[in-house]
């Protein structure tokens, strides 16, 4: 029987594509507002610290970061192929490794945020 | 070999890297695919933000200050445009990926896409409201 890992890499890509389509523009808008000097209330240190210390919020943030990074990594892999870079195994290993490393790092930082 | 094959098939030359500059349709495809660079980079920036948040108030204040640098503003503007383009193309494709059949007929593409655009607008407004941006 032919085996393929395609569903495993494609599933999170589709989920991440949908999630980023709904969420990423507004997240960018939030930090853009902060950069322009109109930081939303939630981005004040005490508010964000308390918000991110909730277990459910931590889990949600890790899921959002994983799916966003994974779908971007998958699309970057395909784009590298489209641009003539045909070392697919190497590219796939690199981009997925960055996605996983970013997710692990985010989880580690979140674990340092104990409820106040 | 008894006879030399003289047939000369036409091989169309395709530039290896910049093929997508040949047609607006290819360029729109590539613009969509390049959105992954901005979404990926922005998400990694969020991970850095979590690091700064975990390090304490001073580090977080430094992160917020860095968001105000001209480079960060320009990056945000590009990231906003590309991520919005990703959203638009993703929802435009949704009816192709997830056709909905009711009885003998399929729900029209624009109804499915439209529902997703409306959901996107609602999600964005709710997030802005919850974050206290208004």
gemmi code that builds the backbone of each chain (N, CA, C; Angstrom):
import gemmi

chains = {
    "A": [
        ("UNK", (0.847, -1.194, 0.000), (0.000, 0.000, 0.000), (0.883, 1.244, 0.000)),
        ("UNK", (0.536, 2.158, -0.865), (1.312, 3.399, -0.903), (1.011, 4.232, 0.339)),
        ("UNK", (2.028, 4.735, 0.954), (1.798, 5.591, 2.110), (2.234, 7.006, 1.759)),
        ("UNK", (1.606, 7.952, 2.381), (1.913, 9.343, 2.106), (1.762, 10.133, 3.387)),
        ("UNK", (2.655, 11.087, 3.597), (2.496, 11.948, 4.766), (1.747, 13.227, 4.406)),
        ("UNK", (1.184, 13.247, 3.177), (0.553, 14.476, 2.714), (-0.587, 14.945, 3.630)),
        ("UNK", (-1.494, 14.036, 4.070), (-2.568, 14.529, 4.937), (-2.043, 15.174, 6.223)),
        ("UNK", (-0.921, 14.663, 6.723), (-0.397, 15.180, 7.987), (0.136, 16.595, 7.824)),
        ("UNK", (0.817, 16.881, 6.713), (1.319, 18.238, 6.529), (0.236, 19.160, 5.972)),
        ("UNK", (-0.717, 18.565, 5.233), (-1.712, 19.410, 4.581), (-2.831, 19.814, 5.539)),
        ("UNK", (-3.180, 18.938, 6.478), (-4.261, 19.240, 7.428), (-4.007, 20.528, 8.194)),
        ("UNK", (-2.862, 20.629, 8.893), (-2.565, 21.882, 9.610), (-2.416, 23.072, 8.670)),
        ("UNK", (-2.003, 22.822, 7.410), (-1.911, 23.935, 6.459), (-3.298, 24.509, 6.190)),
        ("UNK", (-4.259, 23.635, 5.930), (-5.616, 24.103, 5.635), (-6.228, 24.780, 6.855)),
        ("UNK", (-6.016, 24.159, 8.039), (-6.545, 24.757, 9.266), (-5.895, 26.118, 9.512)),
        ("UNK", (-4.569, 26.183, 9.320), (-3.853, 27.435, 9.534), (-4.222, 28.492, 8.508)),
        ("UNK", (-4.447, 28.070, 7.262), (-4.862, 29.022, 6.232), (-6.183, 29.674, 6.593)),
        ("UNK", (-7.110, 28.863, 7.103), (-8.407, 29.397, 7.500), (-8.268, 30.300, 8.724)),
        ("UNK", (-7.510, 29.829, 9.704), (-7.330, 30.613, 10.932), (-6.658, 31.955, 10.641)),
        ("UNK", (-5.569, 31.942, 9.850), (-4.877, 33.198, 9.560), (-5.748, 34.121, 8.716)),
        ("UNK", (-6.597, 33.535, 7.854), (-7.480, 34.372, 7.044), (-8.428, 35.168, 7.938)),
        ("UNK", (-8.926, 34.522, 8.997), (-9.846, 35.203, 9.901), (-9.123, 36.148, 10.867)),
        ("UNK", (-7.936, 35.759, 11.324), (-7.358, 36.388, 12.509), (-6.156, 37.299, 12.249)),
        ("UNK", (-5.262, 36.909, 11.325), (-3.985, 37.633, 11.220), (-4.143, 39.121, 10.891)),
        ("UNK", (-5.026, 39.503, 9.933), (-5.105, 40.948, 9.648), (-5.450, 41.784, 10.878)),
        ("UNK", (-6.366, 41.307, 11.708), (-6.767, 42.121, 12.859), (-5.660, 42.133, 13.930)),
        ("UNK", (-4.915, 41.027, 14.047), (-3.778, 41.027, 14.979), (-2.733, 42.049, 14.529)),
        ("UNK", (-2.472, 42.078, 13.210), (-1.518, 43.053, 12.674), (-2.008, 44.473, 12.961)),
        ("UNK", (-3.323, 44.649, 12.818), (-3.904, 45.970, 13.081), (-3.663, 46.384, 14.543)),
        ("UNK", (-3.787, 45.431, 15.469), (-3.584, 45.736, 16.902), (-2.160, 46.235, 17.164)),
        ("UNK", (-1.161, 45.517, 16.638), (0.214, 45.937, 16.910), (0.592, 47.162, 16.074)),
        ("UNK", (-0.079, 47.331, 14.918), (0.151, 48.556, 14.137), (-0.346, 49.764, 14.929)),
        ("UNK", (-1.540, 49.626, 15.535), (-2.073, 50.715, 16.362), (-1.110, 51.040, 17.508)),
        ("UNK", (-0.547, 49.974, 18.117), (0.414, 50.195, 19.207), (1.625, 50.961, 18.681)),
        ("UNK", (2.110, 50.603, 17.490), (3.263, 51.273, 16.908), (2.976, 52.726, 16.587)),
        ("UNK", (1.707, 53.017, 16.277), (1.333, 54.394, 15.932), (0.987, 55.218, 17.169)),
        ("UNK", (1.180, 54.601, 18.357), (0.953, 55.353, 19.584), (-0.472, 55.277, 20.122)),
        ("UNK", (-1.299, 54.395, 19.528), (-2.658, 54.199, 20.036), (-2.808, 52.757, 20.511)),
        ("UNK", (-1.941, 52.341, 21.424), (-1.949, 50.954, 21.874), (-3.300, 50.586, 22.477)),
        ("UNK", (-3.930, 49.500, 21.999), (-5.181, 49.029, 22.616), (-4.936, 48.688, 24.087)),
        ("UNK", (-5.996, 48.825, 24.917), (-5.864, 48.603, 26.372), (-5.211, 47.267, 26.690)),
        ("UNK", (-5.531, 46.230, 25.886), (-5.048, 44.884, 26.187), (-3.528, 44.792, 26.100)),
        ("UNK", (-2.900, 45.694, 25.340), (-1.452, 45.599, 25.158), (-0.672, 46.299, 26.276)),
        ("UNK", (-1.376, 46.879, 27.263), (-0.674, 47.387, 28.448), (-0.114, 46.185, 29.214)),
        ("UNK", (1.066, 46.363, 29.825), (1.759, 45.207, 30.418), (0.876, 44.427, 31.384)),
        ("UNK", (0.287, 45.102, 32.364), (-0.480, 44.388, 33.399), (-1.660, 43.630, 32.796)),
        ("UNK", (-2.360, 44.283, 31.850), (-3.529, 43.650, 31.237), (-3.119, 42.415, 30.431)),
        ("UNK", (-2.088, 42.563, 29.605), (-1.677, 41.452, 28.744), (-1.077, 40.316, 29.563)),
        ("UNK", (-0.334, 40.691, 30.604), (0.291, 39.707, 31.498), (-0.790, 38.846, 32.168)),
        ("UNK", (-1.843, 39.502, 32.659), (-2.934, 38.775, 33.326), (-3.703, 37.920, 32.309)),
        ("UNK", (-3.917, 38.493, 31.104), (-4.661, 37.783, 30.062), (-3.918, 36.513, 29.644)),
        ("UNK", (-2.616, 36.646, 29.396), (-1.834, 35.522, 28.882), (-1.504, 34.493, 29.952)),
        ("UNK", (-1.806, 34.814, 31.217), (-1.506, 33.865, 32.291), (-2.596, 32.805, 32.441)),
        ("UNK", (-3.784, 33.042, 31.809), (-4.849, 32.044, 31.860), (-4.444, 30.786, 31.087)),
        ("UNK", (-4.756, 29.624, 31.635), (-4.422, 28.370, 30.962), (-5.043, 28.256, 29.583)),
        ("UNK", (-6.326, 28.626, 29.474), (-7.028, 28.504, 28.191), (-6.410, 29.440, 27.158)),
        ("UNK", (-6.064, 30.653, 27.597), (-5.464, 31.625, 26.671), (-4.107, 31.121, 26.196)),
        ("UNK", (-3.325, 30.551, 27.133), (-2.024, 29.992, 26.743), (-2.199, 28.932, 25.660)),
        ("UNK", (-3.143, 28.029, 25.903), (-3.389, 26.959, 24.928), (-3.802, 27.550, 23.582)),
        ("UNK", (-4.722, 28.526, 23.650), (-5.192, 29.164, 22.421), (-4.047, 29.829, 21.662)),
        ("UNK", (-3.172, 30.540, 22.385), (-2.056, 31.225, 21.733), (-1.110, 30.227, 21.068)),
        ("UNK", (-0.836, 29.106, 21.763), (0.059, 28.100, 21.182), (-0.562, 27.518, 19.911)),
        ("UNK", (-1.867, 27.252, 19.944), (-2.541, 26.703, 18.757), (-2.483, 27.708, 17.604)),
        ("UNK", (-2.787, 28.984, 17.901), (-2.765, 30.011, 16.849), (-1.364, 30.134, 16.255)),
        ("UNK", (-0.350, 30.149, 17.127), (1.023, 30.311, 16.637), (1.456, 29.084, 15.838)),
        ("UNK", (1.123, 27.893, 16.324), (1.507, 26.697, 15.576), (0.861, 26.671, 14.192)),
        ("UNK", (-0.462, 26.865, 14.146), (-1.147, 26.765, 12.851), (-0.694, 27.863, 11.891)),
        ("UNK", (-0.466, 29.079, 12.421), (-0.007, 30.172, 11.557), (1.363, 29.860, 10.986)),
        ("UNK", (2.285, 29.423, 11.853), (3.638, 29.128, 11.394), (3.645, 27.937, 10.430)),
        ("UNK", (2.853, 26.923, 10.738), (2.843, 25.728, 9.898), (2.308, 26.038, 8.500)),
        ("UNK", (1.199, 26.786, 8.439), (0.630, 27.055, 7.113), (1.565, 27.958, 6.313)),
        ("UNK", (2.219, 28.914, 6.988), (3.189, 29.755, 6.283), (4.369, 28.910, 5.804)),
        ("UNK", (4.815, 27.983, 6.655), (5.951, 27.131, 6.288), (5.608, 26.269, 5.079)),
        ("UNK", (4.405, 25.695, 5.082), (3.998, 24.827, 3.976), (3.922, 25.615, 2.668)),
        ("UNK", (3.350, 26.805, 2.760), (3.221, 27.616, 1.551), (4.594, 28.065, 1.054)),
        ("UNK", (5.496, 28.369, 2.005), (6.859, 28.765, 1.616), (7.575, 27.618, 0.924)),
        ("UNK", (7.330, 26.401, 1.420), (7.930, 25.215, 0.791), (7.486, 25.101, -0.667)),
        ("UNK", (6.173, 25.246, -0.893), (5.643, 25.142, -2.254), (6.182, 26.283, -3.115)),
        ("UNK", (6.297, 27.482, -2.521), (6.777, 28.643, -3.275), (8.234, 28.459, -3.685)),
        ("UNK", (9.041, 27.892, -2.794), (10.440, 27.601, -3.140), (10.490, 26.686, -4.360)),
        ("UNK", (9.621, 25.690, -4.382), (9.568, 24.769, -5.521), (9.178, 25.532, -6.779)),
        ("UNK", (8.158, 26.399, -6.649), (7.700, 27.194, -7.794), (8.811, 28.088, -8.329)),
        ("UNK", (9.687, 28.557, -7.444), (10.752, 29.472, -7.873), (11.980, 28.714, -8.362)),
        ("UNK", (11.866, 27.400, -8.497), (12.945, 26.631, -9.109), (13.898, 25.994, -8.120)),
        ("UNK", (13.623, 26.160, -6.825), (14.464, 25.524, -5.811), (13.888, 24.131, -5.548)),
        ("UNK", (14.499, 23.114, -6.161), (13.856, 21.800, -6.177), (14.372, 20.851, -5.101)),
        ("UNK", (15.167, 21.368, -4.153), (15.657, 20.513, -3.057), (14.561, 20.407, -2.001)),
        ("UNK", (13.469, 19.710, -2.367), (12.255, 19.769, -1.547), (12.438, 19.202, -0.146)),
        ("UNK", (13.174, 18.081, -0.033), (13.334, 17.473, 1.293), (14.048, 18.432, 2.246)),
        ("UNK", (15.096, 19.074, 1.737), (15.848, 20.022, 2.553), (14.968, 21.214, 2.948)),
        ("UNK", (14.279, 21.785, 1.939), (13.428, 22.946, 2.201), (12.337, 22.586, 3.202)),
        ("UNK", (11.682, 21.433, 2.980), (10.588, 21.024, 3.864), (11.100, 20.853, 5.285)),
        ("UNK", (12.244, 20.203, 5.436), (12.796, 19.992, 6.772), (13.055, 21.331, 7.459)),
        ("UNK", (13.660, 22.262, 6.708), (14.000, 23.568, 7.287), (12.754, 24.341, 7.728)),
        ("UNK", (11.781, 24.476, 6.808), (10.643, 25.354, 7.122), (9.771, 24.745, 8.225)),
        ("UNK", (9.569, 23.424, 8.184), (8.759, 22.821, 9.247), (9.498, 22.877, 10.585)),
        ("UNK", (10.838, 22.749, 10.543), (11.615, 22.831, 11.787), (11.478, 24.215, 12.418)),
        ("UNK", (11.507, 25.271, 11.579), (11.341, 26.629, 12.112), (9.949, 26.776, 12.731)),
        ("UNK", (8.932, 26.216, 12.050), (7.562, 26.312, 12.580), (7.464, 25.626, 13.937)),
        ("UNK", (8.066, 24.449, 14.051), (7.982, 23.715, 15.313), (8.809, 24.420, 16.394)),
        ("UNK", (10.005, 24.906, 16.022), (10.841, 25.606, 17.000), (10.139, 26.858, 17.518)),
        ("UNK", (9.496, 27.606, 16.628), (8.768, 28.806, 17.044), (7.648, 28.464, 18.010)),
        ("UNK", (6.943, 27.365, 17.723), (5.841, 26.954, 18.594), (6.367, 26.547, 19.974)),
        ("UNK", (7.450, 25.770, 19.986), (8.025, 25.321, 21.262), (8.512, 26.519, 22.074)),
        ("UNK", (9.158, 27.478, 21.381), (9.632, 28.677, 22.076), (8.455, 29.440, 22.685)),
        ("UNK", (7.375, 29.604, 21.904), (6.202, 30.327, 22.411), (5.646, 29.627, 23.649)),
        ("UNK", (5.560, 28.290, 23.590), (5.046, 27.537, 24.747), (5.950, 27.738, 25.959)),
        ("UNK", (7.266, 27.735, 25.729), (8.202, 27.903, 26.848), (8.038, 29.286, 27.486)),
        ("UNK", (7.893, 30.342, 26.656), (7.717, 31.691, 27.217), (6.413, 31.780, 27.987)),
        ("UNK", (5.356, 31.141, 27.439), (4.048, 31.208, 28.105), (4.084, 30.489, 29.451)),
        ("UNK", (4.859, 29.399, 29.529), (4.923, 28.654, 30.788), (5.591, 29.483, 31.887)),
        ("UNK", (6.384, 30.482, 31.472), (7.022, 31.345, 32.476), (6.054, 32.364, 33.062)),
        ("UNK", (4.884, 32.511, 32.389), (3.905, 33.486, 32.889), (2.976, 32.802, 33.890)),
        ("UNK", (3.307, 32.862, 35.155), (2.429, 32.272, 36.158), (1.315, 33.255, 36.495)),
        ("UNK", (0.141, 32.718, 36.839), (-0.951, 33.614, 37.241), (-0.504, 34.515, 38.392)),
        ("UNK", (-0.851, 35.795, 38.288), (-0.415, 36.759, 39.300), (-1.184, 36.548, 40.599)),
    ],
    "B": [
        ("UNK", (21.724, 2.344, -34.360), (20.542, 3.108, -34.774), (20.564, 3.277, -36.295)),
        ("UNK", (19.522, 2.782, -36.932), (19.512, 2.775, -38.395), (19.242, 4.169, -38.958)),
        ("UNK", (18.402, 4.842, -38.324), (18.000, 6.117, -38.911), (17.952, 7.197, -37.825)),
        ("UNK", (18.518, 8.326, -38.114), (18.502, 9.421, -37.155), (17.097, 10.018, -37.075)),
        ("UNK", (16.613, 10.147, -35.873), (15.293, 10.764, -35.725), (15.438, 12.259, -35.933)),
        ("UNK", (14.716, 12.780, -36.903), (14.893, 14.191, -37.226), (13.793, 15.072, -36.643)),
        ("UNK", (12.855, 14.473, -35.998), (11.765, 15.262, -35.438), (12.341, 16.227, -34.401)),
        ("UNK", (11.938, 17.466, -34.498), (12.428, 18.445, -33.528), (11.243, 19.003, -32.734)),
        ("UNK", (10.945, 18.389, -31.633), (9.794, 18.887, -30.864), (10.056, 20.295, -30.358)),
        ("UNK", (9.019, 21.084, -30.331), (9.137, 22.455, -29.832), (9.134, 22.433, -28.308)),
        ("UNK", (10.211, 22.899, -27.735), (10.272, 22.988, -26.278), (10.167, 24.449, -25.888)),
        ("UNK", (9.107, 24.753, -25.215), (8.879, 26.147, -24.828), (9.792, 26.470, -23.654)),
        ("UNK", (10.536, 27.554, -23.801), (11.436, 27.915, -22.710), (10.656, 28.584, -21.590)),
        ("UNK", (10.911, 28.120, -20.385), (10.260, 28.706, -19.220), (11.363, 29.189, -18.274)),
        ("UNK", (11.370, 30.475, -17.956), (12.377, 30.949, -17.006), (12.220, 30.200, -15.691)),
        ("UNK", (13.324, 29.780, -15.111), (13.264, 28.923, -13.937), (12.678, 29.638, -12.720)),
        ("UNK", (13.018, 30.928, -12.605), (12.624, 31.624, -11.380), (11.543, 32.677, -11.613)),
        ("UNK", (11.700, 33.458, -12.687), (10.823, 34.623, -12.837), (9.702, 34.378, -13.846)),
        ("UNK", (9.288, 33.107, -13.979), (8.221, 32.760, -14.913), (6.924, 33.493, -14.607)),
        ("UNK", (6.730, 33.850, -13.335), (5.427, 34.391, -12.947), (5.243, 35.843, -13.395)),
        ("UNK", (6.354, 36.470, -13.915), (6.217, 37.846, -14.392), (5.548, 37.901, -15.769)),
        ("UNK", (5.288, 36.724, -16.357), (4.803, 36.695, -17.731), (3.328, 37.010, -17.895)),
        ("UNK", (2.580, 36.852, -16.828), (1.132, 37.003, -16.965), (0.560, 37.517, -15.648)),
        ("UNK", (-0.356, 38.471, -15.703), (-0.932, 39.014, -14.468), (-1.527, 37.930, -13.564)),
        ("UNK", (-2.071, 36.877, -14.194), (-2.674, 35.812, -13.398), (-1.603, 35.108, -12.553)),
        ("UNK", (-0.428, 34.888, -13.182), (0.658, 34.253, -12.429), (1.146, 35.178, -11.318)),
        ("UNK", (1.143, 36.494, -11.609), (1.623, 37.435, -10.602), (0.671, 37.494, -9.410)),
        ("UNK", (-0.622, 37.392, -9.679), (-1.581, 37.363, -8.564), (-1.398, 36.095, -7.746)),
        ("UNK", (-1.125, 34.996, -8.438), (-0.854, 33.735, -7.730), (0.356, 33.895, -6.813)),
        ("UNK", (1.430, 34.487, -7.347), (2.648, 34.635, -6.553), (2.448, 35.621, -5.399)),
        ("UNK", (1.674, 36.683, -5.647), (1.385, 37.636, -4.572), (0.691, 36.905, -3.428)),
        ("UNK", (-0.223, 36.007, -3.784), (-0.921, 35.225, -2.773), (0.068, 34.336, -2.024)),
        ("UNK", (0.967, 33.684, -2.774), (1.908, 32.777, -2.129), (2.915, 33.539, -1.268)),
        ("UNK", (3.313, 34.755, -1.727), (4.274, 35.547, -0.944), (3.669, 36.023, 0.380)),
        ("UNK", (2.343, 35.980, 0.499), (1.731, 36.389, 1.772), (2.267, 35.534, 2.921)),
        ("UNK", (2.724, 34.310, 2.615), (3.210, 33.431, 3.681), (4.456, 34.013, 4.348)),
        ("UNK", (5.268, 34.768, 3.588), (6.462, 35.368, 4.187), (6.059, 36.364, 5.274)),
        ("UNK", (5.025, 37.161, 4.979), (4.612, 38.190, 5.926), (3.868, 37.583, 7.109)),
        ("UNK", (3.002, 36.605, 6.842), (2.269, 35.972, 7.937), (3.240, 35.208, 8.837)),
        ("UNK", (4.209, 34.500, 8.228), (5.203, 33.770, 9.008), (6.077, 34.707, 9.829)),
        ("UNK", (6.584, 35.771, 9.186), (7.455, 36.713, 9.894), (6.687, 37.400, 11.015)),
        ("UNK", (5.433, 37.770, 10.739), (4.645, 38.435, 11.776), (4.412, 37.506, 12.968)),
        ("UNK", (4.131, 36.228, 12.689), (3.901, 35.282, 13.785), (5.177, 35.098, 14.616)),
        ("UNK", (6.333, 35.046, 13.926), (7.592, 34.948, 14.677), (7.803, 36.207, 15.527)),
        ("UNK", (7.366, 37.353, 14.998), (7.443, 38.588, 15.792), (6.573, 38.495, 17.043)),
        ("UNK", (5.409, 37.844, 16.912), (4.556, 37.641, 18.085), (5.256, 36.759, 19.121)),
        ("UNK", (5.998, 35.747, 18.643), (6.739, 34.875, 19.563), (7.784, 35.701, 20.320)),
        ("UNK", (8.456, 36.609, 19.600), (9.409, 37.503, 20.265), (8.675, 38.361, 21.299)),
        ("UNK", (7.473, 38.815, 20.953), (6.670, 39.603, 21.886), (6.369, 38.821, 23.153)),
        ("UNK", (6.046, 37.529, 23.014), (5.782, 36.696, 24.201), (7.041, 36.583, 25.059)),
        ("UNK", (8.198, 36.493, 24.398), (9.468, 36.433, 25.127), (9.649, 37.703, 25.952)),
        ("UNK", (9.414, 38.851, 25.301), (9.586, 40.133, 25.987), (8.576, 40.278, 27.130)),
        ("UNK", (7.364, 39.770, 26.907), (6.339, 39.832, 27.958), (6.766, 39.005, 29.167)),
        ("UNK", (7.350, 37.818, 28.901), (7.770, 36.940, 29.991), (8.950, 37.539, 30.755)),
        ("UNK", (9.707, 38.422, 30.079), (10.901, 38.992, 30.724), (10.571, 40.138, 31.673)),
        ("UNK", (9.351, 40.673, 31.585), (8.960, 41.700, 32.543), (8.561, 43.024, 31.904)),
        ("UNK", (8.125, 43.963, 32.730), (7.574, 45.246, 32.248), (8.548, 46.040, 31.385)),
        ("UNK", (9.831, 46.086, 31.778), (10.783, 46.889, 31.009), (10.984, 46.324, 29.613)),
        ("UNK", (11.153, 44.989, 29.559), (11.337, 44.348, 28.261), (10.111, 44.568, 27.382)),
        ("UNK", (8.908, 44.468, 27.975), (7.678, 44.677, 27.207), (7.592, 46.112, 26.692)),
        ("UNK", (7.967, 47.066, 27.550), (7.961, 48.472, 27.118), (8.913, 48.659, 25.932)),
        ("UNK", (10.057, 47.964, 25.965), (11.001, 48.040, 24.858), (10.413, 47.474, 23.580)),
        ("UNK", (9.652, 46.374, 23.722), (9.001, 45.759, 22.557), (7.987, 46.722, 21.945)),
        ("UNK", (7.168, 47.356, 22.800), (6.169, 48.313, 22.299), (6.861, 49.495, 21.614)),
        ("UNK", (7.980, 49.942, 22.199), (8.708, 51.067, 21.589), (9.247, 50.667, 20.217)),
        ("UNK", (9.736, 49.406, 20.112), (10.283, 48.946, 18.833), (9.194, 48.888, 17.765)),
        ("UNK", (7.933, 48.628, 18.182), (6.828, 48.586, 17.209), (6.632, 49.948, 16.551)),
        ("UNK", (7.096, 51.008, 17.219), (6.908, 52.347, 16.676), (8.010, 52.803, 15.737)),
        ("UNK", (9.028, 51.980, 15.544), (10.114, 52.376, 14.642), (9.608, 52.387, 13.205)),
        ("UNK", (10.179, 53.246, 12.351), (9.704, 53.338, 10.954), (9.725, 51.985, 10.253)),
        ("UNK", (10.769, 51.190, 10.488), (10.843, 49.882, 9.847), (9.681, 48.993, 10.248)),
        ("UNK", (9.332, 49.021, 11.546), (8.231, 48.196, 12.036), (6.906, 48.645, 11.428)),
        ("UNK", (6.726, 49.969, 11.305), (5.474, 50.482, 10.720), (5.357, 50.033, 9.259)),
        ("UNK", (6.454, 50.181, 8.509), (6.432, 49.779, 7.096), (6.152, 48.279, 6.985)),
        ("UNK", (6.830, 47.488, 7.824), (6.585, 46.041, 7.811), (5.112, 45.733, 8.091)),
        ("UNK", (4.548, 46.422, 9.100), (3.146, 46.189, 9.437), (2.218, 46.512, 8.273)),
        ("UNK", (2.522, 47.617, 7.546), (1.650, 47.996, 6.436), (1.691, 46.928, 5.333)),
        ("UNK", (2.899, 46.457, 4.997), (3.010, 45.392, 4.001), (2.323, 44.118, 4.501)),
        ("UNK", (2.584, 43.768, 5.774), (2.010, 42.540, 6.331), (0.484, 42.616, 6.326)),
        ("UNK", (-0.047, 43.801, 6.638), (-1.504, 43.969, 6.646), (-2.070, 43.769, 5.243)),
        ("UNK", (-1.423, 44.369, 4.248), (-1.907, 44.243, 2.867), (-1.833, 42.790, 2.398)),
        ("UNK", (-0.686, 42.142, 2.622), (-0.540, 40.768, 2.139), (-1.454, 39.804, 2.895)),
        ("UNK", (-1.605, 39.993, 4.207), (-2.452, 39.057, 4.948), (-3.921, 39.254, 4.561)),
        ("UNK", (-4.307, 40.511, 4.288), (-5.678, 40.732, 3.824), (-5.880, 40.077, 2.461)),
        ("UNK", (-4.840, 40.143, 1.602), (-4.941, 39.502, 0.292), (-5.072, 37.986, 0.446)),
        ("UNK", (-4.348, 37.438, 1.437), (-4.499, 36.004, 1.728), (-5.941, 35.703, 2.133)),
        ("UNK", (-6.506, 36.530, 3.028), (-7.880, 36.288, 3.489), (-8.856, 36.313, 2.315)),
        ("UNK", (-8.718, 37.359, 1.469), (-9.653, 37.500, 0.343), (-9.561, 36.285, -0.588)),
        ("UNK", (-8.320, 35.890, -0.945), (-8.186, 34.766, -1.871), (-8.625, 33.458, -1.217)),
        ("UNK", (-8.364, 33.321, 0.081), (-8.750, 32.087, 0.781), (-10.262, 31.929, 0.783)),
        ("UNK", (-10.967, 33.022, 1.110), (-12.430, 32.925, 1.175), (-13.036, 32.822, -0.216)),
        ("UNK", (-12.355, 33.396, -1.210), (-12.839, 33.269, -2.581), (-12.744, 31.807, -3.035)),
        ("UNK", (-11.743, 31.095, -2.514), (-11.547, 29.690, -2.895), (-12.413, 28.729, -2.091)),
        ("UNK", (-12.896, 29.195, -0.935), (-13.616, 28.288, -0.035), (-14.757, 27.530, -0.719)),
        ("UNK", (-15.608, 28.205, -1.545), (-16.689, 27.443, -2.188), (-16.184, 26.352, -3.130)),
        ("UNK", (-14.963, 26.525, -3.677), (-14.407, 25.473, -4.536), (-13.950, 24.275, -3.693)),
        ("UNK", (-13.382, 24.597, -2.511), (-12.865, 23.529, -1.657), (-13.974, 22.852, -0.863)),
        ("UNK", (-15.019, 23.635, -0.530), (-16.092, 23.117, 0.328), (-17.455, 23.442, -0.270)),
        ("UNK", (-17.794, 22.833, -1.423), (-19.115, 23.120, -1.993), (-20.220, 22.598, -1.073)),
        ("UNK", (-21.298, 23.354, -0.985), (-22.412, 22.956, -0.117), (-23.609, 22.629, -0.993)),
        ("UNK", (-24.105, 21.395, -0.843), (-25.241, 20.968, -1.658), (-26.484, 20.893, -0.786)),
        ("UNK", (-27.562, 21.521, -1.275), (-28.843, 21.400, -0.577), (-29.834, 20.827, -1.574)),
        ("UNK", (-30.313, 19.617, -1.301), (-31.176, 18.948, -2.268), (-30.406, 18.697, -3.552)),
        ("UNK", (-30.945, 19.175, -4.674), (-30.295, 18.935, -5.963), (-29.371, 20.066, -6.370)),
        ("UNK", (-29.413, 21.177, -5.638), (-28.657, 22.339, -6.090), (-27.505, 22.655, -5.137)),
        ("UNK", (-26.497, 23.291, -5.708), (-25.369, 23.752, -4.905), (-25.613, 25.206, -4.494)),
        ("UNK", (-25.201, 25.508, -3.273), (-25.272, 26.896, -2.825), (-24.315, 27.719, -3.686)),
        ("UNK", (-24.773, 28.905, -4.127), (-23.956, 29.737, -5.020), (-22.634, 30.106, -4.348)),
        ("UNK", (-21.569, 30.155, -5.179), (-20.239, 30.484, -4.661), (-20.245, 31.789, -3.862)),
        ("UNK", (-20.936, 32.811, -4.426), (-20.843, 34.119, -3.777), (-21.528, 34.115, -2.419)),
        ("UNK", (-22.494, 33.221, -2.212), (-23.144, 33.135, -0.897), (-22.157, 32.585, 0.136)),
        ("UNK", (-21.422, 31.518, -0.259), (-20.450, 30.920, 0.670), (-19.307, 31.901, 0.951)),
        ("UNK", (-18.765, 32.504, -0.118), (-17.692, 33.486, 0.079), (-18.194, 34.662, 0.911)),
        ("UNK", (-19.387, 35.137, 0.572), (-19.948, 36.293, 1.275), (-20.116, 36.030, 2.751)),
        ("UNK", (-20.574, 34.817, 3.090), (-20.740, 34.472, 4.505), (-19.387, 34.506, 5.213)),
        ("UNK", (-18.333, 34.041, 4.514), (-16.999, 34.058, 5.127), (-16.472, 35.478, 5.276)),
        ("UNK", (-16.714, 36.341, 4.260), (-16.277, 37.740, 4.391), (-16.978, 38.393, 5.573)),
        ("UNK", (-18.276, 38.110, 5.723), (-19.029, 38.700, 6.833), (-18.478, 38.180, 8.169)),
        ("UNK", (-18.185, 36.877, 8.229), (-17.617, 36.308, 9.447), (-16.266, 36.923, 9.768)),
        ("UNK", (-15.464, 37.166, 8.724), (-14.143, 37.789, 8.900), (-14.297, 39.197, 9.499)),
        ("UNK", (-15.243, 39.967, 8.941), (-15.476, 41.325, 9.448), (-15.918, 41.277, 10.907)),
        ("UNK", (-16.802, 40.329, 11.209), (-17.321, 40.217, 12.577), (-16.199, 39.839, 13.553)),
        ("UNK", (-15.401, 38.823, 13.170), (-14.283, 38.402, 14.023), (-13.336, 39.580, 14.280)),
        ("UNK", (-13.038, 40.335, 13.212), (-12.112, 41.456, 13.349), (-12.657, 42.502, 14.314)),
        ("UNK", (-13.947, 42.827, 14.162), (-14.548, 43.828, 15.041), (-14.567, 43.352, 16.489)),
        ("UNK", (-14.911, 42.060, 16.698), (-14.970, 41.528, 18.060), (-13.584, 41.555, 18.713)),
        ("UNK", (-12.544, 41.176, 17.944), (-11.184, 41.196, 18.497), (-10.775, 42.626, 18.851)),
        ("UNK", (-11.061, 43.571, 17.942), (-10.726, 44.977, 18.225), (-11.451, 45.462, 19.484)),
        ("UNK", (-12.708, 45.056, 19.607), (-13.508, 45.495, 20.755), (-12.973, 44.864, 22.039)),
        ("UNK", (-12.716, 43.533, 22.013), (-12.212, 42.849, 23.207), (-10.852, 43.397, 23.627)),
        ("UNK", (-10.047, 43.799, 22.640), (-8.714, 44.316, 22.963), (-8.768, 45.777, 23.418)),
        ("UNK", (-9.954, 46.342, 23.359), (-10.100, 47.718, 23.820), (-9.510, 48.736, 22.866)),
        ("UNK", (-9.609, 48.444, 21.565), (-9.029, 49.362, 20.580), (-9.942, 50.555, 20.310)),
        ("UNK", (-11.213, 50.431, 20.696), (-12.146, 51.553, 20.412), (-12.180, 52.546, 21.559)),
    ],
}
model = gemmi.Model(1)
for chain_id, residues in chains.items():
    chain = gemmi.Chain(chain_id)
    for i, (resn, *xyz) in enumerate(residues, 1):
        res = gemmi.Residue()
        res.name, res.seqid = resn, gemmi.SeqId(i, " ")
        for name, pos in zip(("N", "CA", "C"), xyz):
            atom = gemmi.Atom()
            atom.name, atom.element = name, gemmi.Element(name[0])
            atom.pos, atom.b_iso = gemmi.Position(*pos), 0.0
            res.add_atom(atom)
        chain.add_residue(res)
    model.add_chain(chain)
structure = gemmi.Structure()
structure.add_model(model)
structure.setup_entities()
